[in-house]
Amino acid sequence: METFGNTQHKIIHGDAVQALTVISDNSVDLIFADPPYNIGKNFNGHKDKWETEEEYLNWCYKWLDLCIQKLKPNGSLYVMTATQFMPFFDIYLRKKLHILSRLVWYYDSSGVQAKKYYGSMYEPILFCVKDKNNYTFNTDNILVEAKTGAKRKLIDYRKTVPTVYNSEKVPGNVWEFPRVRYRMEEYENHPTQKPIALLERIIKASSNENDLVMDPFSGTFTTCFVAKQLGRNSIGIELQEEYVKIGLRRLQLANEFKGEKLQKEVRTFETQKLATVHTLKLFEDSNGKYIHGKH
């Protein structure tokens, strides 16, 4: 295991189960866990497929138990997995934590969908706490438009004085955020990158400034990146060196890694754009202006 960073933001390069054992118990305010789903995704040459479902679940139970140990008494855990495994997570965790919400992250998908069954258009998330009477939930920081009040101006006649419904509300348990696409500014080279907007809602709701946010499967380090933007501290754990380099760059913890300059990967359409600019520069005149239509 290798550790990088500073007192505010730390990256641990290593196996999640091993790395979690070195983190102090009852020290983390918020954990967002987005593990491999055991569906065969290729993570930089490492395939997330276990021999059996039982092996996968037993591995998950190990890091889930460790995450629970690391949470403060008033801490919160958000955890994701594939739809087919979430029922096992739910049954396992409800014996150890209070599950307050079962969330659905819904997104449209322009990719190839199933033809002989219904294709998956969402990913499930459990929102759990140790103490249902003492946990952080910043309602005012995550309010969204309530269309009944904001647009339709319907009246609530059940009240003593009939009043227009509120124009804002706490989000329901179905969240619609676009998946991270190749041409989006936030895109990094990772097969299961989660959107900034998703993590912003979670971190704003379930942590405060200077709290410690942890992600045991950091990937592109979006959790830690958003935590930093929002004034929280972070710990990110990641097994793959290529993704650790993304984290070091996004968190501005290093400019180089083992002699390699850390910079965002140039995408194909950006390469084409650069090539066009280079071609135009070949036709610059002596005053630095592009010559158009010159014969």
Secondary structure, DSSP 8 states (H G I E B T S, - for coil): -EEEE-SSEEEEES-HHHHHTTS-TT-EEEEEE----SS--EETTEE---SSHHHHHHHHHHHHHHHHHHEEEEEEEEEE--TTTHHHHHHHHTTTSEEEEEEEEE----S---SSS----EEEEEEEES-TTS----GGGS-EE-HHHHTS--EETTSSS-EE--SEE---SEEE-----TTSTT--S-TT---HHHHHHHHHHH--TT-EEEESS-TTTHHHHHHHHTT-EEEEEES-HHHHHHHHHHTTS-SEETTEE------HHHHHHHHHHHHHHTTB-TTS-B--S--
